[in-house]
Amino acid sequence: MIMAQAKRIKTALIGSGAISGTYLKNITENFHIIEMVGCSDIIPERSANRAKEFNIKQMTNEEIYADKDIEIVINTTYPLSHLEVTKDALKAGKNVYCEKMMAVDLTEGKELVDLAKSKGLLFTMAPDTFLGAGWQAARHAIDNGAIGESVTAVGVCIRAYHDTSDTLGDKKSFVFSAGGGIPFDMGGYYLHNFINLLGPIDRVCGFIKARNPVKKYVNPHHPKYGEDYTIDSPNTMIGSLEFANGTLLSLTITSEISIFTTPLFELQGTAGVLTCYDPNDFIGEVSLSNNNKYAVPLPLIHGFAQEFRGLGVADMAYAIKNKRKPRADCEMGYHAFEAIHGIIQSCETGQIYKMKSTCTRPAPLRPTQFYGKAQESILDD
């Protein structure tokens, strides 16, 4: 018996900047379930270039919203535009996948989650790295008792953010703007992966600040070389998080160190220690240490063992097809978003912040012997 191919889900992208190229390349080359229809941008030249590059239609936002055949909108706009674009898309009856984080203010995020639920639409978001082969190997190990009972965890992200551009854009780089600082920019990668492994967070506290908020343009080719600009988002955070399962996490994130250092992501349990890699990546080595004191790399028995940004969109498309919950659901995205804002509130009040939201761990991907384009089949569950 020959099975019919799945109905393809028509999808459009809004925000044709740098990251859009990665999304469009991965989606158009790897996932049959998605039919990319078009793209738009506030700067028409950018969407025209992307449309030509990927053989899709250049559209306006309004054309995307009005097209009744388009079921998914990918929102890869500036963080300050996430609220407006996602809200308009949801109001137009579109399911939305949004780059991290979902908004700037927590109240805005809650508004979007409530709007999606009220309209019976799916609302999902980046990061989706937790669906990669390495992270699914870590999930498989934990679910099968490899580290015993989880006790503590450590996450460290140290980067150097400078405005080294040589031209004056309409806006400062998103990492220096509201909602774009490194706790929001990179914090989502750590929190989504910790939630995938450990489940929901119960309480948070810590310190967060915009350290040395006045910076200088450092590129001599820039028209404002040597002049000051002000960052509008925190750039340094140390948080303590207590998960509902009792695990205590220490999370350090800063973009104020002069160099990038190797990220740290580790879980310590009663029977072993699981050491992972940069949660910004889909693939890397995951090793287990136990009583023999030697770290043993875990086999990668799941699919998607390479850069697959946009994988969460494909999973969302299969969620639409099979009427199931998407793995990068807004429930988890909002929970991670609230954790960052909870640390901000804790720093301001000097009190521990009790999380108001919760979430379920996303369903794991099943192991597969397939590779290449055939591995898409593991999303069809």
N, C-alpha and C positions, 0 to 999 in steps of 0.2 A: 504494500500500500504506500503510495506517495503522499507525503504530508504537504499541505499548502504552506507557502511562506507566510510569516506573520505580516499583518497589515502594518505598513510603515507609518510612523507618527510624524506628521509634518511639524517642523520646528523652525523658528527664526531666532536670530541673535540681535540684541540691542547693545551697542557699545563696542565699536570695531577697533579698539586700541590694541596694545601689545599682546595682552593675554588672549585676545579673541583668536589670533592666528593658531595658537596651540589647540584651543577648543575645536575650531573648525577643521583643522588638519586631522586630529584624532577621530572626531566624529565621522567625517566624510570618508575616511580611509578604513575604519575598523568596525563600524556598527551599522548593520543592515536595518535594524529596527527604526532608525531615525532617517527621515528624509529632510535634509536642510533645504529650506525654501529661499531664505533671504537674510539680509542683515541691514542694520541701520546705524547711524551715528550722528551726533550733533554737528560733526564736521563732515559734510557730504563726501569730500575727497577720500576720507579714510574708508567709509563704507563702500565707495566705488572701487577702491583698490582691493578690498577683501572680496567683494562680489566677483570681480574679474579673476582673482587668484583661485577661488574655489568654485567657479562656474555656478554661482547662485545669483539671485536677484537683488539689486540694490533697492531698498525700500525705506520709507519713513516709518517712524513709530506708529503713526496713525494708520498707515496701510497694513502694518502687522496686526494691530489690534482689530482692524475691520475685517481681516481675512478669516472667514469662518472655518476654513480647513486647517488653519494653524492651531495646534493643540498645546505646544510648549513654547515658551519664551525663555531664552537664556539671557540673563541680565549680567553683562560684564561691564557695566558702567562704573564710574567713579563712586566711591562709598557715599559721598554726599547725595548722589542721585539714586541710590538703591531704593529708598522709600518711594519716591515719585514713580519710578519706572515699574517697580513691582506692584504698587497699588493700582496703577493704570492698567497693567496687564491682567491682574486678577479681576478688576472691574469689567474688563472686556471678555471675561470667561476663559482666560488662558491659565494653564498650569505653568508655574514659574520655577526655574532653577537660577539661583542668585549666587554670584561670587561672594566670598566672605567679606565682612559680616553682613547680616541682613539689613542693618540700618546703622544709625549713629547713636541715637538715644534708645534706651530700653523700652520706653513707652511706644516708640515707633515700631520696634520689633514686635511687641505684643499686638499692636494694631494690625500688622500684616498677618500674623498667625491667626488672629480672630477672623479677619476678613476671608482668608483662604478657607477656614473651616466653615464659615457661614455660607460660602458659595459652593461647598463640596469639591474644592479644587486641591490639587497637590501643590505644595510649596516646599521646595527642597533647596539645599545650598551647599556650596563648597565650605571646607575642603572635602574631597572624596578620596584622598590618599589612603584612608583606612580600608578601602576595598582592594588595594594592591596586594600582590602575592606575599610580600614579607609580613605585612600587618595581619593578613589572614592566617599566616603560619603562626604568628604570635597568639592570635585569638584561639586557634586550634589547640596550641600547647596549654594555654591557661584553662580552657574549657575541659581539657582532659587531665587536669590536676598536676601539670608538670612542675609548678612552683608551690604546690600545696595551697595553703591559705595565704592570700595576699595580705602583706603587713604594711609595707611602705613603698613609695615610688618617688622618683626624682626626674625632673625635666629641666634642662638648661638650654636656652637659646641666646647666644651672644653674637651680635652682628654689628657692623659699622654702617650707619646710614648718613650719607652726605649728599647735598645737592651738587652734583658734578656736571649738570647740564650746561650746554653752551648757547642755549636759546631761551628766550623768555616766553613761556607758555601762558595760556589764558589762566591757568591755575597752578599753584605750587604742587609739587609731587604729592600724590595721595598719602604717602607715608608720613608727611608732615602736616596733613590736614585733619580736621575733625573726623574721628572714627577710623583713621588710617594708620595711627601709630603702631609700633611693633607689637604691643599686647593684643591689638585687634588684628593686625596683619598676619603675624605668625602664631599668636596664641590659639587661634582656631585649629591649626594643624595639631598642636599638642593636645588640646582639650578634646577634640573629636576622637583622636586615637586613644586617649586614656579612657574616655567614656565607652568606646567600642570594646575595650579590654576589661574595664572595671564596673561599668554601669553608671548610674546617676550620682551626682554630687549632693551632699547634704548641707554642709556648711563651708564658708570660706572666710578668710581674713588675710591681711597683709598690708603691704605698702606699695604705692604706685605714684609716680610723679612725672612731670615734664622737666627733666634735668637740663639745665642750661638752655632754656627755651628760645633764646635769641641766637641764631646762627648767622653765618656769612656765606654768600655765594663764593665758591672757591675756584671756579674755572675762569682763567683770564679771558677766555673768549666770550664769557657771558656779559651781556650789556650792563648788568648790575654787579659786576665783579667787585668784591670787597664790601658791598653793602649788606645791611642786615635784613633778615627775614625772621618771622616768629613761627614756631611750630605750635599747632593747635590741638595736639593729642599727646597723651603720655608716651614716654619713650623708655621708661624703666619700671619694672615691676618685680616684686618678690611676693609670691602668694603661698599660703598654706591652705590646702583643701582637704576636707574630710569626705570621703565617699560613703554612700549609704551602706556599703558592705564592710565599712570600718577601715579601709585603707587610707593612710595619710600620705598626701602628695606635697612635695616641695617643688614649686615652679618658679624659676628665675628667667626673666626675659628682659633684654636690654639691647638697644641699638647705639649705645653710647661708648662702646669699647672701640679701640682704634683698629682692631682686626676682627675678621670672622673666625670663630673657633669651632671645633668639632662639636656638634650638638650632642646632648646627653639625654637618653630616654631609657629608663631602667625601672623594673619592678622587682621588689624583693619579697619573697614569700617564705613560708615555714619550711619548704622543701627544696627551694632553689631560687636562683636569680635569673631573670630574663632581661637580656640587654638587646635593645633595638637600635635603630638608626634614625636618621633625620626624618621626622614625620612630614616634612615637605616633599618627600620622595615616595614613590609607589614601591620601589624595590631596594633592597639592601640586606645586609646580613643580620639575622636574628640568632643569638646564641644563648644556650642554657648552661648555667653552672650549678652544680649540686655538690654533694659530699665528696666527690672525687677531686674537687677544686679546679677542674679543667673546663673551660668554656667549649661547648660542642655546638657547632652551627646546626641549625634546624633545616631540614629539607623543605624546599619550596614546592608544595604539592597543589597549590592553587593557581589559577590563571592570572593574567595581567601582570606579568613580571617585567614591565618596562613602563616608561612614562605614558600614562593614560588619563591625563587631565580631561575631564568630560565623561569619564566612566559613570559618574553619578547621574548624568543626564540619560545615558542609555538605561541604567537601572530604573530610572523614573519612567522611561517609556515602556519598559516591560511591566512596571507596576500599574500603569494605565491599562495595558493589554490584559493583565491577569487579575486586575482589581485587588491588588495587595498593597501593603504599606511600602513606600520606597525606603531604601536603607539610609539615604541622606536626608531624612525627613526633617521638617522645620522644628519638630519637637526637640530633637537633639541640638540643632543649630541654635535655637533660642536658649536652651539650657546652658550651652557653652557661652553664649552672649551674656546671659545673666551672671554667670560666674565672674567674668571680667568686671562687669559693673558692680557686682557684689564686693569685689576686692577694692574698687574705688570707694564705695560707700563705707567699707570697713576702715579704710585709711582716713576718711573724713570724720568718722564718728568715734573711732577708737574701740569699736565693738565688733564682735563676730557677726557675720551676716548669715542668716538662715535662708537657704534657697527656697523660693516660692514655687518654682517650676520643678518638674521631674521629667524623666524620659525613660524609655526602654532601650536596652542595647539593640542595635540593628541586627537583623538576622545575618548569621555568617554565610559566606559563600561556600558552596560545596567544593571539595577537591575535584580536580579534573585531569585527565590524561591528554586533553586537547591542547593545542597551541595555535598561534596565528588567529585568523578570523573565526575559526570554529569555537574558540573559547567563549565567544559571546553567548553561546547556548546556556552557560551556567547562570546567566541572569534571567533566563526564561523559567522562573519557578513560581 
